[in-house]
Amino acid sequence: MYATFPDLRYASVFITGGGSGIGASLTEGFLAQGAKVAFVQRSDAAAFCEEMEQKHGHRPLFLPCDITDMTALKGAMDKAAETHGAITVLVNNAANDKRHATEDVDEAFWDWSQAINLKAYFFACQHVIAGMRANGGGSIVNFTSISYMMGNAGYAAYTTANSGINGMTRSLAREFGPDRIRVNAIAPGWVLTQKQKDMWVTPEGLAAHIDRQCLKDELAPEDMVDPVLFLASKASKAMTGQSLVVDGGVVVTG
């Protein structure tokens, strides 16, 4: 069950990585509001779209796309706008936190990591501005992570991009605020997607992380939905340039 935001009904929403993990929960969350949702990802999402149509009565628009290909990403955004109307909510969610040792990183890996974790975010934001401006405003939500706040080792290229997302978010919020375009970030903690469970979660590592949380519950993809809906909706109309931490209380700021 999600909070209801009436202004999101019929909103044109575009989500990167919207067919699996956190992104799938976001797609469903927006569909439950009655929004028109388009999403991109590389892997096939036909079965997921069928499930969503049966459950919510309307089907998300799935556009196969590698977001490191900027031409393809912009083309998918154009197709979404043609189908659903100008995009008024952009959620930059897709990312890859592949572990790596700093001394093993070469230029090709660095460029790939920045392309998927930062470059695609910037150009998706850039591409959506004109439509949002013409529509009288919009909301952009950029997924970052608490990883860089914690100074985590083991994926320095990824945490570099995370930090960059925050800087980009603040600058775009300042630049496009006069157009009533809001730009915020959301910084999840360790959300236990199936990918995380398959690749990174160990009983010892998870126990140590939960011990650092103020709230001792594991985080699930669904826990990110209400915060994103809030940032997308007029309920947060006076918020921009902010990073909303949703991590169970690992990083406490003030």
For each residue, the residues with C-beta under 8 A, 3 or more apart:
1:
2: 29 32 33 225 226 229
3: 226 229 230
4: 33
5: 8 33 229 230 232 233 234 235
6: 9
7: 11 233 234
8: 5 11 13 30 33 34 35 89 229 232 233
9: 6 33 34 35
10: 34 35 36
11: 7 8 30 33 35 36 88 89 232
12: 35 36 38 80 81 84 85 86 87 88 89
13: 8 30 35 36 37 38 84 87 88 89 90 91 232
14: 37 38 39 40 77 80 87 89 90 91 124 128
15: 18 23 26 27 30 37 38 39 40 91 93
16: 23 39 40 41 67 73 91 92 93 94 120 124
17: 20 21 22 23 39 40 41 67 93 94 95
18: 15 23 24 26 27 37 38 39 40 41 45 60 91 93
19: 23 24 27 39 41 43 45 48 49 62
20: 17 23 24 41 43 45 48 193 194 195
21: 17 24 25 191 193 194 195 221
22: 17 25 26 93 143 188 191 193 221 224
23: 15 16 17 18 19 20 26 27 39 41 93 94
24: 18 19 20 21 27 28 48 221
25: 21 22 28 29 221 222 224 225
26: 15 18 22 23 29 30 91 93 224 225 228
27: 15 18 19 23 24 30 31 37 39 48 52 60
28: 24 25 31 32 52 55 56 225
29: 2 25 26 32 33 222 225 226 228 229
30: 8 11 13 15 26 27 33 35 37 89 229 232
31: 27 28 34 35 37 52 56 58 60
32: 2 28 29 56
33: 2 4 5 8 9 11 29 30 229
34: 8 9 10 31
35: 8 9 10 11 12 13 30 31 89
36: 10 11 12 13 58 61 83 84 85
37: 13 14 15 18 27 30 31 60 61
38: 12 13 14 15 18 60 61 62 63 76 79 80 83 84 87
39: 14 15 16 17 18 19 23 27 45 60 61 62 63
40: 14 15 16 17 18 62 63 64 65 67 73 76 94
41: 16 17 18 19 20 23 45 62 64 65 94
42: 64 65 66
43: 19 20
44: 47 64
45: 18 19 20 39 41 48 49 62
46: 49 50 62
47: 44 50 51
48: 19 20 24 27 45 51 52 62
49: 19 45 46 52 53 59 60 62
50: 46 47 53 54 59
51: 47 48 54 55
52: 27 28 31 48 49 55 56 59 60
53: 49 50 56 57 58 59
54: 50 51
55: 28 51 52
56: 28 31 32 52 53
57: 53
58: 31 36 53
59: 49 50 52 53
60: 18 27 31 37 38 39 49 52
61: 36 37 38 39 79 80 83 84
62: 19 38 39 40 41 45 46 48 49
63: 38 39 40 76 79 80
64: 40 41 42 44
65: 40 41 42 69 72 73 75 76
66: 42 69 72
67: 16 17 40 72 73 94 116 120 124
68: 112 115 116 119 120
69: 65 66 72 73
70: 73 74 119 120 123
71: 74 75
72: 65 66 67 69 75 76
73: 16 40 65 67 69 70 76 77 120 123 124 127
74: 70 71 77 78 123 127
75: 65 71 72 78 79
76: 38 40 63 65 72 73 79 80
77: 14 73 74 80 81 87 124 127 128
78: 74 75 81 82
79: 38 61 63 75 76 82 83
80: 12 14 38 61 63 76 77 83 84 87
81: 12 77 78 84 85 86 87 131
82: 78 79
83: 36 38 61 79 80
84: 12 13 36 38 61 80 81 87
85: 12 36 81 88
86: 12 81 131 132 134 135
87: 12 13 14 38 77 80 81 84 90 128 131 132 138
88: 11 12 13 85 131 132 135 137 138 139
89: 8 11 12 13 14 30 35 138 139 140 141 232
90: 13 14 87 124 125 128 138 139 140 141
91: 13 14 15 16 18 26 140 141 143 228 232
92: 16 120 121 124 125 140 141 142 143 165
93: 15 16 17 18 22 23 26 143
94: 16 17 23 40 41 67 116 120
95: 17 116 117 143 145 158 161
96: 113 116 117 158
97: 145 147 155 158
98: 113 155 158
99: 154 155 200
100: 104 105 109 154 155 156 157
101: 104 105 154
102: 105 156
103:
104: 100 101 109
105: 100 101 102 109 110 156 157
106: 109 110
107: 110 111
108: 111 112
109: 100 104 105 106 112 113 157
110: 105 106 107 113 114 157
111: 107 108 114 115
112: 68 108 109 115 116
113: 96 98 109 110 116 117 157 158 161
114: 110 111 117 118 119 157 160 161
115: 68 111 112 118 119 120
116: 67 68 94 95 96 112 113 119 120
117: 95 96 113 114 120 121 157 158 161 162 165
118: 114 115 121 122 161 164 165 168
119: 68 70 114 115 116 122 123
120: 16 67 68 70 73 92 94 115 116 117 123 124
121: 92 117 118 124 125 142 165 168
122: 118 119 125 126 168
123: 70 73 74 119 120 126 127
124: 14 16 67 73 77 90 92 120 121 127 128
125: 90 92 121 122 128 129 140 142 168 172 183
126: 122 123 129
127: 73 74 77 123 124 130
128: 14 77 87 90 124 125 131 132 138 140
129: 125 126 132 133 176 179 181
130: 127 133 134
131: 81 86 87 88 128 134 135 138
132: 86 87 88 128 129 135 137 138 176 179 181
133: 129 130 136 137 176 179 181
134: 86 130 131
135: 86 88 131 132 138
136: 133 180
137: 88 132 133 179 180 181 182
138: 87 88 89 90 128 131 132 135 180 181 182
139: 88 89 90 181 182 183 184 231 232 233 236
140: 89 90 91 92 125 128 172 181 182 183 184
141: 89 90 91 92 184 185 186 228 231 232
142: 92 121 125 165 168 169 183 184 185 186
143: 22 91 92 93 95 165 185 186 187 188
144: 148 162 163 165 166 169 185 186 187 243
145: 95 97 148 158 159 162 187 188
146: 149 150 187 188 189 245 247 250 251
147: 97 150 152 155 158 159 162
148: 144 145 151 152 159 160 162 163
149: 146 187 245 251
150: 146 147 250 251
151: 148
152: 147 148 155 159
153: 156
154: 99 100 101
155: 97 98 99 100 147 152 158 159
156: 100 102 105 153 159 160
157: 100 105 109 110 113 114 117 160 161
158: 95 96 97 98 113 117 145 147 155 161 162
159: 145 147 148 152 155 156 162 163
160: 114 148 156 157 163 164
161: 95 113 114 117 118 157 158 164 165
162: 117 144 145 147 148 158 159 165 166 187
163: 144 148 159 160 166 167
164: 118 160 161 167 168
165: 92 117 118 121 142 143 144 161 162 168 169 185
166: 144 162 163 169 170 185 243
167: 163 164 170 171
168: 118 121 122 125 142 164 165 171 172
169: 142 144 165 166 172 173 183 184 185 241 243
170: 166 167 173 174 241
171: 167 168 174 175
172: 125 140 168 169 175 176 181 183
173: 169 170 176 177 182 183 184 240 241
174: 170 171 177 241
175: 171 172
176: 129 132 133 172 173 179 181 183
177: 173 174 180 181 182 240 241
178:
179: 129 132 133 137 176
180: 136 137 138 177
181: 129 132 133 137 138 139 140 172 176 177
182: 137 138 139 140 173 177 231 236 237 239 240
183: 125 139 140 142 169 172 173 176 240 241
184: 139 140 141 142 169 173 231 236 239 240 241 242 243 244
185: 141 142 143 144 165 166 169 242 243 244
186: 141 142 143 144 224 227 228 231 243 244 246
187: 143 144 145 146 149 162 243 244 245 246 247 251
188: 22 143 145 146 191 219 224 246 247
189: 146 209 213 219 245 246 247 248 250 251
190: 196 206 209 219 247
191: 21 22 188 196 219 220 221 223 224
192: 196 197 201 206 218 219 220
193: 20 21 22 196 197 221
194: 20 21 197 198
195: 20 21 198 199
196: 190 191 192 193 199 200 201
197: 192 193 194 200 201
198: 194 195
199: 195 196
200: 99 196 197 205
201: 192 196 197 205 206
202: 205 206
203: 206 207
204: 207 208
205: 200 201 202 208 209
206: 190 192 201 202 203 209 210 218
207: 203 204 210 211
208: 204 205 211 212
209: 189 190 205 206 212 213 250
210: 206 207 213 216 218 248
211: 207 208
212: 208 209 250
213: 189 209 210 216 217 247 248 249 250
214: 248 249 250 252
215: 248 249
216: 210 213 248
217: 213 248
218: 192 206 210
219: 188 189 190 191 192 223 246 247 248
220: 191 192 223
221: 21 22 24 25 191 193 224 225
222: 25 29 225
223: 191 219 220 226 227 246
224: 22 25 26 186 188 191 221 227 228 246
225: 2 25 26 28 29 221 222 228 229
226: 2 3 29 223 229 230
227: 186 223 224 230 231 244 246
228: 26 29 91 141 186 224 225 231 232
229: 2 3 5 8 29 30 33 225 226 232 233
230: 3 5 226 227 233 235 236
231: 139 141 182 184 186 227 228 236 239 244
232: 5 8 11 13 30 89 91 139 141 228 229 236
233: 5 7 8 139 229 230 236
234: 5 7 237
235: 5 230
236: 139 182 184 230 231 232 233 239
237: 182 234
238:
239: 182 184 231 236 242
240: 173 177 182 183 184
241: 169 170 173 174 177 183 184
242: 184 185 239
243: 144 166 169 184 185 186 187
244: 184 185 186 187 227 231
245: 146 149 187 189 251 253
246: 186 187 188 189 219 223 224 227
247: 146 187 188 189 190 213 219 250 251
248: 189 210 213 214 215 216 217 219
249: 213 214 215 252
250: 146 150 189 209 212 213 214 247
251: 146 149 150 187 189 245 247
252: 214 249
253: 245
254:
